[in-house]
Amino acid sequence: PLGQWLLDAACRQLVSWAEIPEMAHRFIAVNVSARQFKQPHFVQFIESALGTTGAPAGRLELELTESLLIEDVAGVVAKMNALKALGVRLSLDDFGTGYSSRGILKRLPLDQLKIDQSFVHALLTPTSEASVARSVVALGHSLGLTVIAEGVETAAQRNQLAALGCD
């Protein structure tokens, strides 16, 4: 129920922003738990929330975790395709922490990859995290995806990510 309330609130916020010219271009991203995504009527719920509120589907971004990909990849892809058909944007959150392979990523109708903050926080230390971030950026771009990073807290981190090509 909390997840449903949050998605409704996000859609209502998009409608409010659409009425303000300088805010109308904004996106809102909502983390969706694997449990919520796996609910049988999740796509219909999203469709209903968009229809009831009048929110622009192209401004709603759902952030999905890699853990969704552990089982039933075909079912996940089908549900993602249904969400894309509604016009919703999809992002793979916490990328690089576990489950994805390039083969699976190619099958997913994603718009964006999000580099996990654990890689960002270690980016400026003498570890291999910069090479992981560089690899994620290259992989994402090779698949035609936008790549962003979470947990960017300093200008130095931002500058390093920009140097790696992170969007």
PEJOPE-V124314 format. One record per helix or strand. SS is the DSSP state (2 for helix, 1 for strand). FROM is the first residue (numbers start at 1). TO is the last residue. Records with the same first field share a line. If there is no record, write none. Layout:
BEGIN
SS = FROM-TO ; FROM-TO
END
This chain:
BEGIN
2 = 2-18 ; 34-37 ; 42-53 ; 57-59 ; 66-70 ; 73-86 ; 102-107 ; 117-121 ; 129-142 ; 155-164
1 = 28-32 ; 60-65 ; 89-95 ; 112-115 ; 146-149
END
